[in-house]
């Protein structure tokens, strides 16, 4: 087994291609610019691991080749249609099923183990859990190209590919890199509800709904709340609008097919989750990583955008939540849904609030 590509396909990966891991590339310079501009927001690990991220060999000097594998997670329906259901939660396609890290890493480890045992070469595997830039490697290996939204696009699979990498000290024959097929299209840039792209191929994460709902820990900045709509975990707009999705296929891997209860869950149900119920509902899901308080914060922003008066009592109930970030989001939601009720509560509640940020929320709403 001198070439691991066929083994990867036999193990259920949809794509397996190879590139050199020890050649100079421009991705390191682009990453430096991203961090220097502050576009990484509060994701401090970009600064802390910058030098190791800049090139695969910076993390493992012995690496010669990279096997890039991918699995399709294409949705059954257009995610943009889910934005119309204002009283239902819109969860990013990648998080509607089992955590892909678990699914891919198990198979990637099996691949690496077999390859190492049969060839004697050293290997290391990565699935978005280490300072390795998978998307530039995928483009270099010919899996796809990084579009103007900075995500990977494939002519065969569209926008919906999970990536994994096996680095090895073996000298594998590389595949041809993919070229950019975006042309003059800017659909992904124009659809962004928060203008998170200062220029083509550049992302300001601080304005990205995926960053705001997943990575950002504090109150959602007021300027982005209305634009979030019913998106409570991630955002697929720039992926879903890509014309290359006409070639995409629905995920065939059972563990990557969307759970029925996560396709369009009711906001009124999600906002009532306490910590044990949250953990139970999202066991095995990537959503569990952001924990209950941040999740309910997001749900309350969506409730504030719903325009549904029947959710007023749900928002008001969260004014007494133990978490300040939840109380703050409840204040905003209530002010949007029922200004009269909000005004009736404001003076008493604002005076009694012990958290400074929450008091500021009462004052500003």
N, C-alpha and C positions, 0 to 999 in steps of 0.2 A: 504494500500500500504506500507507494511513493507519492501519490497525488491524492489529497484528501477531498477533492471536490465531489467526486462521485459518492464517497462515503457520506458526505453532508446531505446530498440529495436523498440517499437511501434512508437516512435518519429522519426525513420529513421536512427539511428546509426547502424552501421554494427556489432559492437562488444561492449559488456558491461560486465565488470568483476570487481571484488572487491578484495581489499587487506587491511591489517591493515595499518593505517597511523601513529601509535604511537609506532612502533617497531624500534629498532636500525637497521641500514643497513650500508653497505660499501660505498654507493654512496656518502655520505658526505665526506669521506676521499679521494675518487677519485677526487671530485671536488676541494678540497683543493690542491691536487697535481697539477691539471690542472692550477689553478691560480698561484700557487707558481712557476711553470715552465715558466710562461709568455705566455703560449700557447693560452690565450684568446685575445692576441693582444691589440687593442685599445678599446675593449668592457669593459669599465670601470665598468659597472654595475655588472659584475661578482665579482669584489672586493668589491664594495659598498654593495652588498646584500649577500655576502658569508655566513654569519652566518644564515640569514633567509633561504637561499637556502639549507642548509645542511640537513634539515629534515622538513617534513610537519608541525610537531608540533612546530618547531622553529618560524614558521610564524603564526600558530594558535594553541595554546596549547590545546584547547578543542577537536581537531580533533582525532577521533578514527578510522574511516574507510575512504577509498578512493574508489569511483566508477570511474573507468577509462573507458571512451568511445572512440570509434574510428570510423572514416568514411573512406571508401576506395576512393582513387582518382587515381586509376590505369589508365595509358595512353592507348590510342587505338593502338599505334605503339611503337616500340622500340626507346627510346630517343637517343640511340647511333647512330642510322642511321642519325639523324639530324646533326651530326657533319660533315657529308660529304658535306653538302650544304654550301660551304665557303662564298657565298655572301648573305646568309640568316642568320638571328639572331637565336641563340639557347637559348630559354628561359626555365628555369627549369620547369618541369612538374607542380609543385605545384602552379606556378604563371601564368599559361595560362588560368585561369578562375577567377571567383569571389574570393575575399579574403576569405579564409577558416575561418579566425577568425570570420567574420560576420556570415557566414553560421552556424558554430558550436555553437557559443556562444548564438545565439537566441534560439536554441533548448535546449541547456544545461540549460539556464535560465528557460525555460518552464518546463523542467524536475525537476529542483531544487525547483521551486515554487510549483509544484504539490506535490512533496515529502514532503516538509516542511509543507504545509497546511494539508496534510492527516495524518502526523505522529507527528507533533509538534517538530520535531528535527531541530536543526540549520544546515545550509548548507552554503558553499561557492563554487563558480565555477571559473574555470581557463581554459583559452585556450591560452597558450604560451604568456601571458601578465603579468605574476607575477613571483616572485622568487620561482618557484616550479619545481622540476625536474620530468617532466612527463614521460620520457622514463624509468628511473628506477622503477617508480611506475607501469608503464605498464608491465614491465617484472615481477615485484613482483605479479601483479594481473593475470598473465598468458596470456596477450594479445599477447606477443611475447618475443623476447630476444634481447638484445643489441649485434649486431654483431661486428666483428673486426673493422668495420668502425665507431663504436659507435652509429649507427642509429638502430632503431627498425626493426626487421625482424619477419615476421609471417609465420608460415607453411601454413596458409590458404590464406593470402593476399599478401605475398611477402613483398616488400619494401614500398608499397604505402598506408600508413595509417596516417591520421591526428588524433591527440590525444587531448582529453579534460579530465578534472578531476572535480569531485564534491567531496569535502571533507564534512564530516558530523560528528557530535558528536554521531551518532548512532553506536551501536555495530552490524555491519553486518557480516554475515558468509563469510569468505574470500574464494576465489577460489585458486586453486593450482598454484604456480608460474610456469613459463615456464623455461625449461632448454635450455642451449646453444646447438644449432645444427649446428654450423659452421664447426666443425671437423677440418680437416687439410686444408680446402679450404682457400685461401688467394686472391681470385679473386678481391675483393674490394680494397685490399691494392695494388696489382700489377697494377691495371688500373689507379690509381690516376696520373694525368698528372704532378702534382707539388710535388709529394712525401710528402704529408701532414700527413702521418702516421709514426711517428718515431718508433712505435711498434704496434702490434695488440692491439686493444681496446684503443688506444691512438691517439688523434688528435691534431695536431699543427695548430690551426685555422689560424695562420699568413700565412700559405702556401696554405690554402684552397681557391679554386676559388669562392666558395659561399661567404666566408668571404670577399675576395678581391673585388668582384663585388657588394656586398650589404652593408657590414658593414664598410669597409675601405673608408675613405673620401678623402684622398689625391691622388697623382699620384700612379698608379699601379707600384710596384717595377719592374724594367726592367727585372729581372731574370724570372718573371712569365708571361710576356706578350705573348710570342710566344706560350707557353703552353695553354693559354686561348682559342686559336682557335677562334671559332665563338660564344663562350659562353658569353652572355652579361648580364645575370642575373641568378646567381646560377650555379650549376653543378650537374648532376644526374649520373655521371659515376659509382661511387661506389654503388649506389642504383640499377641502371639498370643492372649491370653485375651479380648481385646476382642470383645463381642458383634457389633459392626458388621462384623467380618470375614466374617459370613455373606453379605455382598454382594461380598466380594473376589473377584478373578479371578487366575488364574495369569499370570505375566509372559509377554508375547508377544514382547518384544524379545529376540532370540537372545542378545545379549551380556549379558543380565541373567538368563538361565536358569542355574540352579545347575550347576556342573561335577560330574560324577559322582564324581570323586576327592575332592571336598570336602563331600559330603553326610554321610558318616559314616566318616571315616578312622580307622584303628586308632591308638590312643594309643601302642602299642608301636612303630609305625613312625615316628610324628612325633617321639618323644623322641630318636631316633637321628640327627636331622638336624644336620649341621654347617652352617656358614655358606653355603658354595657350594650345597649341596643345598637349603637353605631358600630361597635366592634363586631357584633354578631352579624349585622347586615353586610358589612364589608370585609368579612374574613376572607383572606385569599385575594383581595382586590388591592390594586395600587392606591385606591382612595383612602385606605386605612392609614396611609403614611402621613396625611395632613392632620389627622386626629379630629375629634368631634367638634371642638370649639371653632376651629377655622372653617370646617365644613358647614356648620350651622350659620356662621357669619355669611358665607356665600349664599346659602339658601334664603336668608333674610333679605339680602340685596335683590335676589330674584323675586321674592314676594313683594318688595317695594316697587318693582317694575311690572308686576302682574296686572295691576288695575282691578283686582278682584276684591271687592269689599268683604266677601266672606272670609278672607284671610286676616282681617283686622284683629280679631281675637287671638289668632295664632301669633301675630307679631307682638301684641300687647303682653301676652303671657311670657315672652322672652325678655321683657323689661326687668324681670327679677332673676334672670339667669346669673349663675355664679361667675361666669366669664365676662369681663369687661368688654372684650371684643364682640361678644354676642349681644350684650346690652346696647352697645353703640349702634350696631347694625339694625337692631330692633327699633331704635329711636328713628332712624332714617326711614325704615320701611313704614312705620306708623305715620310719620309725617307725610309720606307720599299717598298712602291709602285713605287716610281719614284726617285731614288737617284740623277739623273741629275737635275731634277726640284728642289729637296730639296737643292742641292748644290748651285744652282743659286739664291735661296732666302735667304740662311742662313746668310750671312754677314750682309745684310741690315736689315733683320728681327731681328736677335739676338741683334744688336746694338740698335734697337728701342724698344725692349721689356722692360717693366717696372717691371715685376714680376721676382724675383730672381729665383724661381723654374723653370719658363718657360725658362729663359735665360740658366739655367743649362741644360734643355732639348735640346735646340739648340746645346749647346756645346758638349753634350754627344752623340747625335744621329749621 
